[in-house]
């Protein structure tokens, strides 16, 4: 192992500029991959809060409802009638009810926690409405179900979630595709740099490799310094990309966006950890896989 680590240090010094190029390319590409994952998680969080681009929401009456058509909280008979109409409508693909408690829990993620604290909080579950979330078969066919539900007893209003969700999700989708597209381009560049680095390293050590082959060294033993170099560059690239994502989460989402745009359910630590795990897998794969494939060609073991 002393020989292996000695060769690792020599290889890193001999091809320092190439290794730096690989690390920087990996850093940028993995950061973009992580950013794409975070944008996808953000879009999923927004869709969970407001629904997707195929949904409309019928809000049901609550006690002391200011809407004139509501004479009190929706009762079980009215819910059964609403369910029957929605279930039998040909425009509906699926639906589900959301309770006041669930709506209250969603609001706690968006608004100032002080509104929900104390013996007499500003907002309680009773301040929110029960709702039925309806997923359409065709986004262009919604007038029938909207008019049918809006005329039922116990229904306060019907909101087309697409008016809220579509611009946000469309923007996030563009950001995700752009970041992942550039990331793929840079990953290909990183693969080419890794291949070139292996070729140069093998050429620089050609005499040592020839001697090792003559004395019967195994292919794995000869390849190990190359694999360790690839692993080292992957670890540094992942660390830099993870640091960049952490800084973006902390200084961007946590310190700025969460305060200025509070109505959006922003991503958090769990989402960052998912992105970190993904880039921690992609990074070594990008460097180790071509190294394993190309060492057999360049060092002829």
N, C-alpha and C positions, 0 to 999 in steps of 0.2 A: 504493500500500500504506500510505502514511502516513495517508491519509484513512480507510482501512479500520480500521487499528489505533486511530486516534483515536476512531472511532465505537464500536469494541469497548470502549475504556475508559469512554466516556460511557455506553454501554448498561449496563455492569456497575455503574456508580455510580448510575444512575437507578433501576434495579430491583434494588438490592442485597438487599433483604429477600426478594424472589421468588427470586433466584438462590441465596441461602442456603437457602431452603426446598427448592429443587430438589436442591441438593448434599446436604443432610442426608437427604432422602428416598432419593436414589440411594445414598448411603453405607449406609443401613440395608438397603435392598433388595438391593444387590449383595453386602453382607456375608452376608446370609441365603442368597443364591444360592450363594455360595462355600462356605458352611457345608453346604448341601445336597449339593454336589459332594463335599466332603471326607467327609461321612457315607457317601455312596455308595461312595467309594473304600475307606473303612474296612470297610464291609460286604463288599466284594469281597475285601479282604485276609483277613478272617476266614473267608470261604467257601473261599478258596484254601488256608488253613491247615488247617481242620477239615472241609471239605466243605460241601455245601449241604443244604437241608432235605429232599432226596430221596435222600440217600446213607447207606449203612451201610459200615463198614470191617471187613474181615477181616484180622487181624494174623497173620502166618505165624511159624512156629517159627524160632528162631535157635539158634546153638551155646550150650550150657550154659543152656538155657532153664529157668527155675524151674517152669514149668507142667508138671504130671505127664504130660499126654498127649503132650508133645513129647519125642522121644527123640534129637533132634539138629536141625541146621539143615534147613530144607525143601530137598528136592532137585528136580531137573528133572522127574522122573516125577510127583512129588506136585504140582508146579505145573501140569503138563499135565492131571492129573486135576481139579484145582481149576478150571482154565480151562474145561474141558469142562462141568462141572456149572453154572458160572455162565453160560456162553454159552447153554446150552440151557434155562435156567430162564425160564418165561414172565413172571415178575415183574420181570425185569431189562431195563432200557432200554439201558445201556451199562456198561462197566467199564474200569479200567486198573490196572496194577501200579505201585507206588511202591517204589523201591529203598531200601536202607539209607542210601546216600549222600544221596539226596534228603531222607529223613527227618532225617538229620544236618544238612543245610543249613537246613532249616526250624527246627530246634532252635537253631541258631546265632543266628537272628534274635530268639529269645524269651528265652533264658537269658543269664546273666552270661558275658561273653566269657572270663573267667578259667577257666571250666570246660573250655574247648577249647584252651587254650594250654599251652605247655611240652613238655618231652620225654616226660612221662607225664601226659597230660591226663586229667581226671576222666571225660570223655565222648569216645568215639570212634565211628566209624560202626558198629563191631561191637556197640555197646550198643543199637542201634535195630533194629527189626524191619522186614522187608519187609512190604508190605501190599497188599491189593487193594481198590480203592475202587469200590463198586457203586452205580450210580444206578438207582433204582426207577422203574417206570412209574407206579405209584400209591402215594402215601405211606402208605396204609392197608393195603397188601398187601406185607408183608415177612416174615411168619412162615415161609413156605415156603422162601425162599432162606436165611434165617438158620439154620434147623434143618438144611438140606441142607449148607451150608458148614461149620457148626460140627462136624459129624460126620466130616469128611474128615481124613485124615492130613496133617500139615504145617500145620494151622490151629491157632493158639494160642487165639485168642478172636475174638469178633465184637462190634463196638461200634456202637450206633445213634448216629450223629453228630447226629441231630436232637435228642437229649436235651441236647447241648451247644450246638448252633448256633441252634436255633429261638428260645430266649428272647433271645439276643443280637441276632440278625438282626431279630426282631420289634420290639425296642426301637429299633434303628437305623432301621428302616423308618418307624416313627412319627415319629421325630425328622426324618427326611428329608422326609416329606410335610408335616409342620407347618412346617418352615423354608421349603420351596419354596412352600407355600400362602400364607404371609404375604408372601413375596417377590413373588409375582405380584400380590397386592393392592397392595403398595407401588409396584411398577412401574407399575401403572395410575394410581396417584396421581401418580407422577412425570410420566407422559405428560400428565395434565391440567394439572399445574403448568407444564410446558414450553409447552403450548398457550396458557395464560393469560399467561405471560411474553412470548411472541411477540406476542400481541394488544396488551398494554400497551406493549411497545417500539415496535411499528409505529404505534400511536396517538401516542406521544410524538414520533416522527420523521415524522409525516405530511407536514409542509411540506417537509422535506428530500427525502423520497421523491418528492413531486410535482415538485419542481424537477429532480431527477435524471432523472425520466421525460421531462420536457420537453426536456432537453438530450440525450436519446438514450442514457442509461446502460443497460447490459445488465441483464437480470434477475439474472444471477449476481453482478454487481458490487454490486447493491443488496442482495442476499440474503447476501452474504459476511459482513458484521458479525454477522448473526443466527446464521449457521452457526458462526462462531468463538466466539460466546458459548456456544452449545450444546456445542461441543467443549471449551471451558474448564471448564464445569460437569461434563462427563463425566470429564475427566482428574482433577479434584479429587476427585470421588466415587469413582472407581476407586482413586486413591491412598489415600484414607481407608479404603476397604473392604479393600484389600490389606494395609494396615498393621494393621487389626484382625484379619484372618485370621492374619497373621504373628505377632502378639502372642499370639493364642489357641494357635497351634501351639507357640510357644516356651515360654510360661509354663504352658500347660495340658497339652499332650501330652508335650512333651519333658521339662519339669521335674517334672511331677507324675504323670500317668497312666502314663507309661512305667516309672517307678520303682515305683509302688504296685501296678499291675496288669500285671506283666511277662509273663503268659502269653498276652496278646493281641498279635498282630502289628500294631503301630501304624503309621499312615501317616507318611510322611516328606517330604523336600524335593521329590521328584518329584511327589507328589500335590498339594502346595501350589502348585507351578508350573502344574499342569494347571488347578486352580481359579482361579489368577491370570489365566491366559490367557483362560479362559471369561468372567470378569467384565470383563476388558479389552476383550472383543468386545461383550458385552451392554451395557455402559455407553454407549459412543458410539452404538450402534444405537438405544437408548432415547431419546437426545436429538437425534441428527442426523436420524433418519428422520421424526419428526413435524415437525421444523423445515423439512425439505425440502418436505413435503406442505402445510404450513400457511402458509408464507411467500407462496405464490402466491395464497392466499385473502386474507390480511390486508394485504399490501402491493400486491396487484393488479399483479403484474409479468407 
